[in-house]
Amino acid sequence: MKYIFLILIIATFSLTVLSSCSNKVVRDNPRDQYRQCLKENPENSEKCEVYKDTYQQRFESHRDAYRRGAGDDY
């Protein structure tokens, strides 16, 4: 019985810590940042060019890595 109680305390503590930290997690996702910027600035898309460039660079680097791993000669 005391082991079940101990497991419940640890689980509750873990869930509390995880839920409090989840709000502070920042994702590095240029595509989402670019889309969010476009939503916030529909009349001035030039503000979002930084996110667009970062997104394109990351896309190309992942595509190139995928092709190298797949053995394709492009």
C-alpha positions as CSV (number, residue, x, y, z in Angstrom):
1,M,0.0,0.0,0.0
2,K,2.8,2.4,0.8
3,Y,4.4,1.8,-2.6
4,I,1.1,2.8,-4.4
5,F,1.0,5.9,-2.3
6,L,4.6,6.7,-3.1
7,I,4.0,6.1,-6.9
8,L,1.0,8.4,-6.8
9,I,3.0,11.2,-5.1
10,I,5.8,10.9,-7.7
11,A,3.3,10.8,-10.6
12,T,1.5,13.9,-9.3
13,F,4.7,15.8,-8.8
14,S,6.0,14.8,-12.3
15,L,2.7,15.9,-13.9
16,T,2.8,19.2,-12.0
17,V,6.4,20.0,-13.1
18,L,5.6,19.0,-16.7
19,S,2.5,21.1,-16.9
20,S,4.2,24.2,-15.5
21,C,7.1,23.9,-17.9
22,S,5.0,23.2,-21.0
23,N,4.0,26.9,-21.3
24,K,7.6,28.0,-21.5
25,V,8.6,25.7,-24.3
26,V,9.4,27.6,-27.5
27,R,9.4,25.8,-30.7
28,D,11.9,26.7,-33.4
29,N,9.6,26.3,-36.4
30,P,10.2,29.0,-39.0
31,R,7.2,27.8,-41.1
32,D,4.8,28.4,-38.2
33,Q,6.5,31.7,-37.3
34,Y,6.2,32.8,-40.9
35,R,2.5,31.9,-41.0
36,Q,1.8,33.6,-37.7
37,C,3.7,36.7,-38.9
38,L,1.5,36.8,-42.0
39,K,-1.6,36.6,-39.9
40,E,-0.5,39.4,-37.7
41,N,0.7,41.6,-40.6
42,P,-1.5,40.9,-43.6
43,E,-0.9,44.4,-45.0
44,N,2.9,44.3,-44.6
45,S,4.3,40.9,-45.5
46,E,7.8,42.4,-45.8
47,K,8.1,42.1,-42.0
48,C,7.9,38.4,-42.4
49,E,10.7,37.9,-45.0
50,V,13.2,36.9,-42.3
51,Y,11.0,34.0,-41.3
52,K,10.4,33.1,-44.9
53,D,14.1,33.0,-45.7
54,T,14.8,30.9,-42.6
55,Y,12.0,28.5,-43.5
56,Q,13.3,28.1,-47.1
57,Q,16.9,27.5,-45.9
58,R,15.8,24.9,-43.4
59,F,13.6,23.2,-46.0
60,E,16.5,23.0,-48.5
61,S,19.0,21.7,-45.9
62,H,16.6,19.0,-44.8
63,R,15.8,18.1,-48.4
64,D,19.5,17.9,-49.3
65,A,20.2,15.7,-46.2
66,Y,17.3,13.4,-47.2
67,R,18.6,13.1,-50.7
68,R,22.1,12.3,-49.5
69,G,20.7,9.7,-47.1
70,A,18.6,8.2,-49.8
71,G,21.5,7.9,-52.1
72,D,20.0,10.0,-54.9
73,D,22.4,12.1,-57.0
74,Y,20.7,15.4,-57.6
